[in-house]
Amino acid sequence: MRVVRLVAGIALLAIGFLILAIAVVAFIDPVGTKMADDGDPFGPASRVDAVLPMLLGTASVFFGWRLARGKSAD
């Protein structure tokens, strides 16, 4: 069970860091990020849209760290 928790934690950490990296770029350059959106490149660009993915990425990193470092109850 410890190996499963470790693998799941590392996967969650990797996904969280990827989400955070993309969200930080979207927060720093919202216009460039919006221009890369093929569906609506001239729609409104907002920094508020990058906050939710940042929170999601932070939570993913936190729970991934907890899973990877957690003590087994066995």
C-alpha positions, 0 to 999 in steps of 0.5 A, spaced: 500 500 500 505 504 501 508 504 494 501 505 491 501 511 495 508 513 493 506 513 486 500 516 486 503 522 490 508 523 485 503 523 480 499 528 483 505 532 485 507 532 477 500 534 475 500 540 480 507 543 478 505 542 471 498 546 473 502 551 477 507 553 471 501 554 466 497 558 471 503 562 473 504 564 465 497 565 464 497 570 470 503 574 468 501 574 461 494 574 460 493 577 453 498 572 450 495 566 453 488 569 451 491 570 444 493 563 444 486 561 445 484 559 438 476 559 440 476 566 442 483 569 441 480 576 442 475 575 448 477 579 454 483 577 458 483 577 465 488 575 471 482 572 475 481 567 470 488 564 472 487 564 480 483 558 480 488 554 476 493 556 481 489 554 487 488 547 484 495 546 482 497 548 489 492 543 492 494 538 488 501 539 490 499 539 497 495 533 497 501 529 493 506 531 498 502 529 503 500 522 499 508 521 498 510 523 505 505 520 509 506 514 514 502 508 512 497 505 517 499 498 516 
